[in-house]
Amino acid sequence: MIQKLVLWTESFAKHKHAEFYLFGVAFTESSFFLIPPDVLIIAMLSHGLKVSWVRIASISTVGSVLGGIFGYCIGLFFYTYIGAPLVKLYGLETELAYVGTQFNQHAFLSILIAAFTPIPYKVFTIGAGLFSLNLVTFVSASIVGRGARFFLVAFFTNKYGVKAKEFILKKADKILLIVGILIFVAIYFFTK
């Protein structure tokens, strides 16, 4: 099923409204969709299409942050009706409980790392609303984390094309997780 969703998502890369679809994927992935916008970013930039990598990264960032705010609203206002079934559907109950404890101590850092790494960002967006995290803190961390992630993916895909696509799809999760851990450790020690 996941592979079919990936192929379906990639199919929008050559569509005349590809940027619109990219925004939609970025928006929905922040609250409920499984496939990250990275898939469409890579497809759009690795096939030699004449599109601006900065524009693609910007669209992804804006769509993802707005989708994150939507997820925040689900957690804040509709968790019982929408959020809980989504969390249960994806089997993320344990992760959501963990999010609650982390928000109390490291709100900005928790969102930043979730926005940048392969940790399911949607858990943090819904959790941020559920735990009434400060909206300015949430949005600021989301912009920094999602922006850094999408700009890096777009830059390297634009620069290295198909080679970057193969590398990113095979190793991106591990690299982003390692970088996220390093960011966490650095910030933890500098703010201690």
C-alpha positions as CSV (number, residue, x, y, z in Angstrom):
1,M,0.0,0.0,0.0
2,I,2.8,2.4,0.9
3,Q,4.6,1.8,-2.4
4,K,1.4,2.5,-4.3
5,L,0.9,5.8,-2.4
6,V,4.5,6.8,-3.1
7,L,4.1,6.1,-6.8
8,W,0.7,7.9,-6.8
9,T,2.4,10.9,-5.1
10,E,5.3,10.9,-7.5
11,S,2.9,10.9,-10.5
12,F,2.0,14.5,-9.7
13,A,5.6,15.7,-10.5
14,K,4.9,16.2,-14.2
15,H,1.4,17.6,-13.8
16,K,0.9,21.2,-14.9
17,H,-0.4,21.9,-11.4
18,A,2.5,20.0,-9.7
19,E,3.2,22.9,-7.3
20,F,-0.5,22.8,-6.1
21,Y,-0.2,19.1,-5.5
22,L,3.1,19.6,-3.6
23,F,1.4,22.1,-1.4
24,G,-1.4,19.7,-0.8
25,V,0.9,16.8,0.1
26,A,2.9,19.0,2.4
27,F,-0.2,20.3,4.1
28,T,-1.9,16.9,4.6
29,E,1.3,15.0,5.6
30,S,1.6,17.4,8.6
31,S,-1.7,16.1,10.1
32,F,-2.8,12.8,8.5
33,F,-1.2,11.7,5.2
34,L,1.5,9.1,5.2
35,I,3.7,10.2,2.4
36,P,6.1,13.1,3.1
37,P,6.5,15.9,0.6
38,D,10.1,14.9,0.1
39,V,8.9,12.2,-2.3
40,L,7.3,14.9,-4.6
41,I,10.1,17.4,-4.1
42,I,12.6,14.7,-5.3
43,A,10.4,13.6,-8.2
44,M,9.9,17.2,-9.4
45,L,13.6,18.1,-9.2
46,S,15.4,14.9,-10.2
47,H,13.7,14.5,-13.6
48,G,15.2,17.6,-15.2
49,L,12.0,19.7,-15.0
50,K,12.7,23.4,-15.1
51,V,11.5,24.4,-11.7
52,S,13.2,26.5,-9.0
53,W,14.4,24.4,-6.1
54,V,14.0,27.4,-3.8
55,R,10.4,27.8,-4.9
56,I,9.7,24.1,-4.4
57,A,11.3,24.1,-0.9
58,S,9.3,27.3,0.0
59,I,6.0,25.8,-1.2
60,S,6.7,22.6,0.8
61,T,7.6,24.6,3.9
62,V,4.6,26.9,3.8
63,G,2.2,24.0,3.1
64,S,3.7,21.9,5.8
65,V,3.6,24.6,8.5
66,L,0.0,25.5,7.6
67,G,-0.8,21.8,7.7
68,G,0.9,21.6,11.1
69,I,-1.4,24.4,12.3
70,F,-4.3,22.4,11.0
71,G,-3.0,19.4,13.0
72,Y,-2.6,21.7,16.0
73,C,-6.3,22.6,15.7
74,I,-7.2,18.9,15.5
75,G,-5.4,18.3,18.7
76,L,-6.8,21.4,20.4
77,F,-10.4,21.3,19.3
78,F,-11.2,17.9,17.8
79,Y,-8.9,15.4,19.4
80,T,-11.7,13.1,20.6
81,Y,-13.4,13.0,17.2
82,I,-10.5,13.2,14.7
83,G,-7.1,13.1,16.5
84,A,-7.6,10.0,18.7
85,P,-8.8,7.8,15.7
86,L,-5.9,9.0,13.6
87,V,-3.4,8.3,16.4
88,K,-5.0,4.8,16.9
89,L,-5.1,4.1,13.1
90,Y,-1.3,4.7,12.8
91,G,-0.5,3.0,16.1
92,L,1.1,6.1,17.6
93,E,-0.4,6.0,21.1
94,T,3.0,5.5,22.8
95,E,4.6,8.3,20.8
96,L,1.8,10.7,21.7
97,A,2.2,9.9,25.5
98,Y,6.0,10.6,25.0
99,V,5.2,13.9,23.3
100,G,3.2,15.1,26.3
101,T,6.2,14.7,28.6
102,Q,8.6,16.3,26.2
103,F,6.4,19.3,25.5
104,N,6.5,20.3,29.2
105,Q,10.3,20.5,29.2
106,H,11.5,21.1,25.7
107,A,8.7,22.6,23.6
108,F,10.7,24.4,20.9
109,L,13.3,21.7,20.6
110,S,10.8,18.9,20.5
111,I,8.9,20.5,17.6
112,L,12.1,21.5,15.8
113,I,13.5,17.9,15.9
114,A,10.2,16.4,14.9
115,A,9.9,18.8,12.0
116,F,13.4,18.1,10.7
117,T,13.7,14.3,11.3
118,P,11.7,11.3,10.1
119,I,9.9,11.2,13.4
120,P,6.2,11.4,12.5
121,Y,5.6,15.2,12.5
122,K,1.9,14.7,12.6
123,V,2.1,13.2,16.1
124,F,3.8,16.4,17.2
125,T,1.3,18.7,15.5
126,I,-1.7,17.0,16.9
127,G,0.1,16.6,20.3
128,A,1.0,20.3,20.3
129,G,-2.7,21.2,20.1
130,L,-3.7,18.5,22.6
131,F,-1.2,19.7,25.1
132,S,-1.9,23.4,24.4
133,L,1.6,24.3,23.4
134,N,2.2,28.0,22.8
135,L,1.2,28.5,19.2
136,V,4.1,31.0,18.4
137,T,6.6,28.5,19.8
138,F,5.0,25.8,17.7
139,V,4.9,27.8,14.4
140,S,8.5,29.1,14.9
141,A,10.0,25.7,15.5
142,S,8.0,24.3,12.6
143,I,9.2,26.9,10.2
144,V,12.9,26.3,11.2
145,G,12.7,22.5,11.2
146,R,10.5,22.0,8.1
147,G,12.3,24.7,6.2
148,A,15.7,23.2,6.9
149,R,14.6,19.8,5.9
150,F,12.9,20.8,2.7
151,F,15.5,23.2,1.6
152,L,18.3,20.6,2.2
153,V,16.4,17.9,0.2
154,A,15.5,20.4,-2.6
155,F,19.1,21.8,-2.8
156,F,20.8,18.4,-3.0
157,T,18.2,17.0,-5.4
158,N,18.6,20.0,-7.6
159,K,22.4,19.8,-7.5
160,Y,22.9,16.1,-8.0
161,G,19.6,15.0,-9.7
162,V,19.0,11.2,-10.0
163,K,22.1,10.4,-7.9
164,A,20.7,12.5,-5.0
165,K,17.3,10.8,-5.4
166,E,18.8,7.4,-4.9
167,F,20.9,8.5,-2.0
168,I,18.1,10.5,-0.3
169,L,15.6,7.7,-0.6
170,K,18.0,5.1,0.8
171,K,19.7,7.1,3.5
172,A,17.7,10.3,4.3
173,D,15.9,8.9,7.3
174,K,19.1,7.9,9.0
175,I,20.9,11.1,8.1
176,L,18.1,13.3,9.3
177,L,17.7,11.4,12.5
178,I,21.4,11.6,13.2
179,V,21.5,15.3,12.5
180,G,18.3,15.8,14.7
181,I,20.0,14.0,17.6
182,L,23.1,16.1,17.2
183,I,21.0,19.3,17.2
184,F,19.2,18.1,20.3
185,V,22.5,17.2,22.1
186,A,24.1,20.5,21.1
187,I,21.1,22.6,22.3
188,Y,20.8,20.6,25.4
189,F,24.4,21.2,26.5
190,F,24.4,24.9,25.5
191,T,21.2,25.6,27.4
192,K,22.1,23.6,30.5
